[in-house]
Amino acid sequence: MAEKWPSFVTSDLGDSPKDDAEMQRRWETYDREMRELIAVGKIHQDEDGWWVDDATGELIGPDPEIERPRTDEELSRLKPIDEVLPKLAESIRRGRGRPRLHNAKQAVTLRLDPDVVERFKSEGDDWRTRMAQAVKKASPRG
């Protein structure tokens, strides 16, 4: 017989005062049920703060304190990510990959004779760079 563990689901709630009150009610229920389980024993807390059934190893749920909705006072003390983790904030703003170059290369499609491509490839892995240099040298502004 499988036990039904306490759960704290809020994905269906919005930002209204009514939803805030419902979130608080759900958390109080979750908190009470988890604390009853903890008091009975037969479960332990892992290093990530989750409670685990000793008999089965099944994850029951996170520590109620982790899931607890924060009060308005606690929320008012939060600081912007720019102040707390400036390097992370900058990397998020910058996005993935390398920073853009001011004079970045432009990708183009160019049809060349197969023997020309093979000749450049036969001289090494940097064939694209050498081909670009040859085109640059042959251009009027070279």
Buried (B, 14 or more C-beta within 10 A) or exposed (E): EEEEBBEBEEEEBEEEEEEBEBBEEBBEEBBEBBEEBBEEEEBEEEEEEBBBBEEEEEEBBBBBEEBBBEEEEEEEEEEEEEEEEEEEBEEEEEEEEEEEEEEEEEEEEEEEEEEEEEEBEEEEEEBEEEBEEEEEEEEEEE
